[in-house]
């Protein structure tokens, strides 16, 4: 593209600003999506006129394809497979009737209101039944959200794309396109790729990758920051392996994430530390590309039929899901929150872009309708989440003033640690036991990521919960003694 250096510089500046504002925006529930859409407008023909990314742009195809693969991989890695078994009844209702009934209702509504054929309507219904994990990231990380609500939304956003993707692919085969043949043979081939080759190759790549990483850890050692990049590499490798033999790369990426989550929780934690942030920035860059012109194509199809359909798309999940959650021991307030917090965003756009890239007739019109719903959801759901979190997030009290110099305790000698290597911050269990036996000041801090903390019933006895995102503020809020040895565990 022309002026690529200028585009890169502008994207870099906005990423820096977004990173600096991320803490304040997250506490208030304001989605970073809005910032990146604004960047797209700035770069596009209505702004500086530097770039105009259309459907035929190869950059859009690469960005959207990798973004959907990363959405599926990230969701799978963050699921916590132990939690799936404990929450089986909740998961079945969320992914069964809670996902498929809204998709079916929207399919019928699209046939009636928008006068679409069944296959095209099914693509629209499936795409708009997907709850967006990107718009919910701030809410899922917030302490203001009840634990049961956080768990339900994380399970739904982590699994419903993999339920809806086959509907989109099968409908694409039915409609045909420049990259798709029509007929029983093509359908059989696609089903084999979706339900057999994709999962098997994804799981295989994940298992081989974990095995190789375990060998490297034992014999050579692996830097923790590189393990995050390693997880991203496995996601891309699984996608490429499946696509090369006619399987579904998206399902393979999801399968690799599930294998990693089940077999190597340590790699999951590493990915959450750095890889998730990298993936999130990549996903938000998709909004930059769409924000130049494409997402605003929704205004071209905004008439009363489209608006009525959009209202149904934003409300049908709540109407269906609230009664479905009865009998699971959830409080009425929590059921209402789960039902209401179902934004439509990047995942819906990525699903409907698949038929566009396949050359399916009329797919660009379907994309425009989804854009209407996503823009309305960004305002309604994004605004609602911001108001809820802004009202619920407590303001931290100012830290107590520092003691006078005369009262400052002298550094505490820790004989139990005297022989340790000062360059190694790790504390062994034997050293911990010796500290306790000597009666020295000791604090055990649980600084695991939220997914591990809330998904695991095991807690260290007497441990203090420290938010890894705000460790200093939490330490001050708990008034941890400055002279104590603080033993932090995060896995």
C-alpha positions, 0 to 999 in steps of 0.5 A: 500500500502507498504511504505504508510508513505513515500508516504504520506510524499512525497505528503505532501512535494510537496503540501507544495512546490506547495502551496508556489509557487501557487501565482507565478505560477498562475500569470504566468498561469503555471498549478499546474498539471505539478507539480503533474504529476512530483510527480507521476513520482517521486513516480512511477517505473521510479522514486523512485519505491515506488508505481505503481498505475494501473487500478485494484488499488482500490485507483485509483477507489476511487480517480477518482470517488470522483474527478469527483464528486467534479469536478461536484459539484465545477463547479455547486457551482461556476456557479452563477444561476443568471448569467445563466439567463442573459447569456442564449444565450451564454450558449445555444451556448456553451453547444449545438452546441459548445459542441455536434458538436465537440463531434459528429465530434470526434466520426466520426473521431474515427470511421474512423481513429481509426476504433472503433465501434460507441459506443466506438467512442462516449465515446472518442468523449464525453470525449474529448469534455470536457473543463478542469476546472483544467487547466483553474483555473489560467487563470480564476482567472487572471485579465489579462483575459477579463470579457466576456472571463472569464464568457464564459469559466466558464459557459462552464467548469461548465456545459459541463461535465453534458451534456457529461456524459449521452453520456458516460453512454449510450455508456457504456450500449451499449458496456456492461461490467462486471458491466453493462448489455446490453438491453432496460431494462438496458438502461431504468434503466440508463436513469432513474438514470441519468435524474430522480433519480440523479437530484432529490436526489441531489437537495433534499440533497442540500435543506435538508442540506441548511435547516439544516444549516439555523436552526443551524445558527439561533439557535447555530451559525456555524463557517465559516470555518466549512461551507466550510467542510459542503459543501463538506459533502453535495457533498459526501452525495448527491453522496452516496444517489443517488448511493445507489438507482441506480441513478447517483451519479455524476449528484446528486453531480451536482444537490446538487451544483446547489441547494446550489448556487441558495438557499444559496449564503453565503454557496457558498462563504464559500465553495469558501474560503476553500472548493474549495482549498481543492477540488482542491488539491484532484483533483490534487492528481488524477494526482499524481495517474495517473502520476505514469504510467497510463497517460504515456500509451499514448506513447504506442499508439502514431502513425500517426493515433492517432496523427492526431486524437489528432490534430483534438481533440485539434482543432475542438472546436476552429473551431466550436466555433468561428463562433458559438459565432457570433452575441452575442456582443462579440469582435473578440479578445474575441471570439478568446480567448474563442475558443482557451482556451479549454484545455483537462485534468482531466475531460476528463480522469475521463470520460473515466475512467468510462468505464474502471472501468465498465470493458468495453472491449477496454476501456483501449485503449480509455484511452490511446488515451485520455492520448495522447490528454491530454499530448499534451494539457498540453504542447500546452494549458498550454504553451499558457495560460502561455505566454498570462498571462505572457505578459498581467499581469502587474507588480505591482509597488513597494510601496511608501516608508513609511513616516518619523516617525515625519509625521506619523499620530496619531491614529484616534479616532473613537467615533462612534465605541467607544462602540463596542466589539473589539473582533467583527470585523464586522461593522453594517450599522448604525455604517457605517452611523455614521462614514459618518455623522461625516465626518471621513476618510472612505473607502468601499472595495469590496472584494468579490470573482471574481464569485460574483463580476463579476456575480452580477450587484449590487455594493456599491456606491463609493466602491473600488475593492480589490482582496481578493487574493492580498489585501495588494498589491491592497490596496497599488496600490489604495493608501488607506489612512492608517488612514481611517476606511476600511469597507470591504464587501465580500457577 
